[in-house]
Structures are given as C-alpha cells and as structure tokens.
Amino acid sequence: MTSARILHLSTADSSGGAARAAHRIHRALVEVGVDSRMRVLHKGSGDDRVRGGGQKLPRLPMRLVQRVQRRWIAHSRQGWATDNPILHTFGLDSAALVDELNASDAEVLNLHWVAGMLSVSDIGRLRKPLVWTLHDMWPFCGGEHYAPDDELARFRVGYRANNRPPGERGPDLNRRTWEAKRAQWAQQGFTIVSPSRWLADCARLSVMFAGAPTYVIPYPMEMEDLWREVPRAAARQVLRLPLHKKLILMGADGGVADPRKGGDLLRAAVARVVAQSAGDVELMIYGQGQPLNGETWPCPVHWLGVVRDDRVLALAYSAADVMVVPSRQDNLPNTALEAQACGTPVVAFDIGGLPDIVAHGETGWLAKAFDTDDLAAGIRWVLDDQPRWKRLSDTARAKALEKYSPRAVARQYAHVYEQVLRVSR
C-alpha cells in the first residue's frame, strides 16, 4: 500500500450517488491503512476524517462574496436556454478553498464531483498532483454532466461555433466553459480514474484528456455487514410490503423524475410485463414519495421515498425479485452494484457502464438499448423461473464479492497514487 497522504475533494460525502461513491473509496483506503482524508462542502457522515464547510472568512465578507457570485452566475446565464434537461454546471461557483488545499500536507488531491465547491479557475490553480475520479462527463465536457457520446460529440471534436446542439439558444455557455477549462487547465497533469470502461473510453477520446493516464477502477462495496442478502420475507415484513407478490424495484436520486434515468421506459416495460401476468406483479420505487403530476402506473406502486439509510436500501434490494435500471446514459450506477451485492438480479439496457456490472444471462439481463419489449422480456425471464432466479442471485453475489471488495479497490487506487507521485518527483 502507499504511504502517501491523500485528500479527496467532493461537494458532499453522503448526498447523491457520486458523493456516496467518493466516501466509499475514501473509507476503503482508510481500512487498509492509507492516510486518506476528505474535504467537502456538505458533510452528512459522522466520519471524523471528513472535514466540511467552506472557507472560514468573516461572516459579512463571505455573505458578500456569495451574493456577488450568485449575481454573476445569474447574469452569465441571461438569454441561455436548452431543451436538454440534463444538469449543466458552468464552473463559476467557488468555495474559496484553493489556498487551503495548496497549503495542506496532502501529497495527492483526488477530485470527485466538485460542482459548487471548486470553480474551473480554482482547479487550474491547484498546485499538487491531481487524480480525478470521474462520476460523470463534466470534467471533459462544457457545462454538461452528460452529453451525447457519438462520433461527432463536441467533447470529441471540440466545441466549435458550427456544432452547437439545435436545442440551445443564446450565448454558447457550454463552449465558453470548455474553452475556459482548456485554457486554465493547460498546465495540469491530470491522472484519470473511471469506474466504468465506457466513461474511460469517453475520456480517452476527448480533446480535454487525450493522452492523460487513464485507469478503470470500480466503486468499492462493503459486503460483509452492509450490502448483503436479507431473507426476503423478513425484508418485506420490515418494509410492510406484500409477501406473495413479484416485486420489481427501481431507484435513483429523484426517483423517476430525471429523464436520463428512464422512468418512462420503465413504465412502458412494466406495462408489458403486467399484461402477461395474473395480477401478481407490483413495483417499488425509491427516490420519491409519490407519483409526479398525477401520472398513472400499470400496477400498484410502493413509493419508498428518499432513502438515506443504506441499511434500509439493503432491505429494499433484498425484498425485490428484480432490480431494473432503465437508464438512457449512466456510468457505474450504485443502484445496480448494491442490488447485485444483495443477491438481486439486475435488468438494464446494454449502455454505458451497465455491461461492466451485469453479465447477460449470468447475473441478470442486458436489453437492447431503449427497446422496452426486450426490457420487459428480461424482467419476465428473471421472474418466471425460481431455480433460474436462485442461480442468478448466487452468481450476482459471488461476482460482486470478487469485483467490488474494498480491499481490492483500495489496492488499485494505491497503485495509481504511487504512479502519480513517481512521475511528479
């Protein structure tokens, strides 16, 4: 293991999939003896190796700085509009932490999801070796956290005046942000870590990170005491779910509200499954507590609400017969990892990082991209044969133990840090 002092930078440590993944990486390193700490804006864990909050400035100046920032950001967005509902962050927000980070005793800074914490300019001013764990596409795009990844994608060919998406209007803020990154990060020697092969390939093919050392290391999962199978009947009793129904689970931050997570595709697939059932199929959704705008679903839905407690999530996975991840675009979603660690087969589209998780026919089903008939066929295939379900469940758990053990992931990160320090010395 490495003797280097590592400081992870993340906007949060417990709210959102990227924050939870970053904290899991940090804890995996601590457990094997690496001197790992975390600096966040929003601390939700009780981890004494995580420091939260912004720069300690006098209260009045800090308020003034924040007010000026908000007004500048609002002004910069005037006239800009897009029909792309995916989150955009233009890298202007700063928590004024650069001096603190540069003066720290950390030997390597490991960036994660830093929107609102570090501005584009801040990242360019960091003066320590940088490892960046990608949780989405923002580091090599403009302001988009997810963008098209076809051959003409702007992150591959450059953000030019003549290749702007047709649904955008007003100032080309994505191009401005990308150009600012290119200019202000020109002297930074990033080392990239991607949890999935897909996102690593996107980074390698990007103008921003072409030639940067790039590693693929999955997220770690604590599978002995936390992410493990709970007897199905017991899990359902605790969550007050029906004991004798076939339960389909879907979960995401925000539930089905984010179009990227494919709630509409799930609804279409479940309708096909229900049409072939005898009323024995019901749905569980976590991330929201009620339907959106009076939408209807083809079967009863158990709305689990926003779940912050990982032990409750483990109960939800154990209570389900199948986990469906109908994302249109995704990196290495925690939902699929957690489900498989709990022995729950996963059905998903064959996109993004899902093939890294789901072994088709062995731990679940990979449907043709956005084909809801194929997604429904996969759900039924998992539900309809109990001996087959048991084989899928056992294999899912075994593969999770093999690939996502914290010790194995920590060893891979330690190797990356040693390589980074060897080059920087």
HUKABEL-V198205 format. One line per field, one symbol per residue. burial: + if it has 9 or more other C-alpha atoms within 8 Angstrom, else -. A space follows every 10 residues. Layout:
BEGIN
burial=???
END
This chain:
BEGIN
burial=---+++++++ +++++-++++ ++++++++++ -+-+++++++ +++------+ ++-------- -+------+- --+---+--+ -----+---+ ++++++++-- -+---+++++ ++++++++++ ++++-+--++ ++++++++-+ ++++++---- --+++++-+- ---+---++- -+++++++++ ++-++----+ ++++++++++ -+++++++++ -+-+++++++ +++--+++++ -+--+++--- -----+++++ ++-+++-+++ +++-++++++ ++++------ +++++++++- --------+- +++++++--- --++++++++ ++++++++++ +++-++++++ ++++++++++ +++++++++- -+++++++-+ -+-+++++++ -++-----+- +++++++--+ +--+++++++ ++++++++-+ +----
END
